[in-house]
């Protein structure tokens, strides 16, 4: 992977997401995709708070299936980032809701 000289915290965050994706991808053969079991391992180790919320939720399998756009049981980087983006939006929404509740 080419070196990316991240200088700001935002650039470093992006670089970490990219490195994390490729740290877990490829064990099943395709270096550019995460198999569902690789994605579950990534979530378990790198995002334990999110993982514990999802595992207890009956729609976790449905969430994973919506990520699998190609139908091959794999998630590419674009699908992974869409998932991360949706997660960030959900976290932001919960913070906004909490802030609004505290104001009232």
N, C-alpha and C positions, 0 to 999 in steps of 0.2 A: 504494500500500500504506500502511495507517495506520502512524503512528509507534508503535513499541513501545519504551518507555524501560527497556531491560534494565539491571539494576544489578549482578547477580551474574555470576560466570563461567558458571554453568549457564544463566542466562537469556540471556546473550550468545551462548552456543553454540547455543541453540535459534533465536535470531534469525538467526544466521549460516546455519544449515541452511535456514531458510525463504527468506532472501534468495538463497542460492545456487541453490535449486530454481528460483525465479522468474527468476533471471538467465539461465538456460538454457532455460526453457520458452517456448513460444509462437512459436518461430521457424517451426514448421511450421503455425501457424494457431491451435492450441488453447492459450490462455494458461494453462490450468489443468493441463496435462499436458506431460510430456516425451515426445517421440518417442524411439524407441530410439536413433537417431543422436544426439539431443541428450543422452540419458543417457550414451552412450559418450563424448561430448565432455566432459561434466561429470566423469566418472570420470577421464578422461585428464588434465584440467587441475587438478581440485580434489582428487583422491585418487590421485596417481600411484603410490603404493606398492600400494594395493589393485588398481588397474588393471593394473599389471604382473603381479601374481599371477594375476589372473583371465584376462588375455589369453593367458597361457601354459598355462592350464588348459582341457582339452577340454570341460569342462562349463560354460564361460562363456556359451555360447548358451542352454544349458538354464536357467542362473540368470536370464538376461534374460527368457526366455519365461515363467518362473514369476512374474515381476513383472507381466507383461502380463495381468492378470486380465480385462480387458474385451475382449481379443482384437483390439483395433484398432491394435496396435503402439504403444501409448502407456502411460505410467506416470503415474498421478496422485500427488498429494502423499502420500496415505495409503500407497500402495504403495511409494513412495520411502522413507518413514520406516520402514516395516516392513523394507525392505532394509537401511537404515542400522542399525536395531536389531539385526538378525541379524548384521550385520558386527561390531558392537560386542560382541555375545555371543561370537562366534568369536575376536575379539582377546583378550577377557577369559579365555576358556578356554585360549588358548595361553599367556598370562601365568601362569595358575594352574598349568598343566602344567610350565612352565619352572621356576617356584618350587619345585614338588614335586620335580622332578628335581635341583635344586641342593641340596635338603635331604637327599636320599638319597645 
